[in-house]
Amino acid sequence: MSHLALTEIYPEECAQHGYRVVGLAQRRALDALRDGETLGMLKARTRALLSDPDTLEQLRQAAAVMPLADDPWIWAIERERRAREYR
């Protein structure tokens, strides 16, 4: 199974806010994802988080203190793998 990079899914958002901020926004959106929701809904929710000024500031602050080894995209891939193992 191959995975797209965040820069391929959210090119404008990554250029504007940075990879880590977008990754953290998508992590929040993934955590709120419910059964039956589509990838389009996930993208819309991620973009909505990035367009909210208060949330964006929180994401920027979290990204600033996040260790370099904590990659939100890799975390999301591993989370999905674990979820599939337990289904």
C-alpha positions as CSV (number, residue, x, y, z in Angstrom):
1,M,0.0,0.0,0.0
2,S,1.4,3.4,-0.9
3,H,0.7,6.7,0.8
4,L,0.5,10.2,-0.5
5,A,2.5,12.9,1.2
6,L,0.7,15.7,2.9
7,T,2.3,18.0,0.3
8,E,0.4,16.1,-2.4
9,I,-2.9,16.2,-0.6
10,Y,-2.7,19.8,0.7
11,P,-0.1,21.5,-1.5
12,E,-1.4,25.1,-0.9
13,E,-1.9,24.6,2.8
14,C,1.6,23.1,3.3
15,A,3.2,26.0,1.4
16,Q,1.2,28.5,3.5
17,H,1.3,26.9,7.0
18,G,4.1,24.3,6.8
19,Y,4.0,20.5,6.8
20,R,3.9,20.1,10.6
21,V,0.9,22.4,11.1
22,V,-1.0,20.7,8.3
23,G,-0.1,17.3,9.8
24,L,-1.4,18.3,13.2
25,A,-4.6,19.6,11.7
26,Q,-5.1,16.4,9.9
27,R,-4.4,14.4,13.0
28,R,-7.2,16.4,14.8
29,A,-9.5,15.8,11.9
30,L,-8.7,12.0,11.9
31,D,-9.4,11.8,15.6
32,A,-12.9,13.3,15.0
33,L,-13.5,11.0,11.9
34,R,-16.5,8.7,12.3
35,D,-17.4,5.5,10.5
36,G,-18.8,6.2,7.0
37,E,-17.1,9.5,6.6
38,T,-15.2,10.0,3.4
39,L,-11.7,11.2,2.5
40,G,-13.4,14.3,1.2
41,M,-14.9,15.0,4.6
42,L,-11.5,14.5,6.2
43,K,-9.9,17.0,3.8
44,A,-12.8,19.5,4.4
45,R,-12.4,19.2,8.1
46,T,-8.7,19.6,8.0
47,R,-9.0,22.7,5.8
48,A,-11.6,24.1,8.2
49,L,-9.2,23.7,11.1
50,L,-6.5,25.5,9.2
51,S,-8.9,28.4,8.3
52,D,-9.9,29.0,11.9
53,P,-7.5,31.6,13.4
54,D,-7.7,30.4,17.0
55,T,-7.1,26.7,16.0
56,L,-4.4,27.7,13.6
57,E,-2.5,29.5,16.4
58,Q,-2.9,26.5,18.6
59,L,-1.5,24.2,15.9
60,R,1.4,26.6,15.2
61,Q,2.3,26.6,18.9
62,A,2.1,22.8,19.1
63,A,4.2,22.4,16.0
64,A,6.9,24.7,17.4
65,V,7.4,22.5,20.5
66,M,7.0,19.2,18.8
67,P,10.1,17.1,18.6
68,L,11.5,16.6,15.2
69,A,11.1,12.8,15.4
70,D,7.3,13.2,16.0
71,D,6.0,13.2,12.4
72,P,2.2,13.6,12.4
73,W,1.8,12.0,9.0
74,I,3.7,8.9,9.9
75,W,1.7,8.8,13.2
76,A,-1.5,8.8,11.1
77,I,-0.3,5.9,8.9
78,E,0.6,3.8,11.9
79,R,-2.7,4.6,13.6
80,E,-4.5,3.4,10.5
81,R,-2.5,0.2,10.4
82,R,-3.3,-0.5,14.0
83,A,-7.0,0.2,13.5
84,R,-7.1,-2.3,10.6
85,E,-5.3,-5.0,12.7
86,Y,-8.0,-4.7,15.4
87,R,-11.0,-4.8,13.0
